[in-house]
């Protein structure tokens, strides 16, 4: 009896065990959840920087820029440059019709020549009158000339001296008139004030142009800049003021050149914080371009961003900043599942974070964290390994 009962219990246990095994087998095969596809980044060694970025878009500006118009009115006769062309200092940019002004110079030269001849004649007469006065004085001393003759000689000598000085003054006036005519003639040629690039030309041959009257702004007809004088002016948030210093290296990026960045250096830090916007007080900084070979169409007015490099660590273990989970953790793919690693973090910026401890080089860190099912313990398959290297 006891043996039969034991056999029945053993049979029941075998059935239960078989059911459990079947359930486990079904859960691991038929009812097993599909693995989640994730993207990973293999932790690597490289450079990590601590940086500060501008709070609002900066602007490309130029320390040498000239909006130019002729100093006199006239008809445009020639424009020997074109938009985008490079020019050297003193190179002609525009010529006005100068026929009238050349004629005025010839008239002034003739008038000066006549005035100089008159002055020479008058001064020769004055010298003769002076000699006559000295002879009359000698005769008067020997009682051979009367008082009246001496007085007449003194008068003639005085008048002759005055006429000489007046003639010389007229000659000097004609010299000034000639210089004025020559200066006006020179204004018919507008020249580059420095080596640079022509940004814009807003007039054409045959047009009549005039200089700006006092108090009235007239747009320049030719705009020239020096490319090597370009810099970026940008606002830095007041929270970062204590970390910004003159001479710090920086990177400059522009919307117009999304595929590259430019090396730069901080050349100016304002001595006060702007308070005109209470909600966002900022410190103005300027950065110069260190690269000499800048694009020809990198123009003032373009928007730009600065990334000021405060500190940098080379050859350290790093992962993309966007791979961090709240609490300085990372999800690592190990044997087909996600494992949470607590990390000790060093430097960080918007692109990379330095991992001091918690990972090994080559660990596959999940970067696709935008789904709720991507959690520790989830079964995963790796879809691809994005390259986050610069």
Secondary structure, DSSP 8 states (H G I E B T S, - for coil): -HHHHHHHHHHHHHHHHHHHHHHHHHHHTTT----EEEEEEE-EEEEEEEEEE-SS-EEEEESSEEEE--SS-EEEEE----TT-EE-TT-EEEEE--HHHHHHHHHHHHHHHHHHHHHHHHHHHHHHHHHHHHHHHHHHHTT-S-HHHHHHHHHHHHHHHHHHHHHHHHHHHHHHHHHHHHHHHHTTEEE-SSSEEEEEE---TT-EE----TT-----SEEEE-GGGEEEEEEEEGGGGGG--TT-EEEEEETTEEEEEEEEEEEEE-SS-B-SSTTS-EEEEEEEE--S---TT--TT-EEEEEEEEEEEEEEEEEEGGG-BTTTEEEEEETTEEEEEE-EEEEE-SSEEEEEES--TT-EEE----STT--TT-BEEEEEE-----
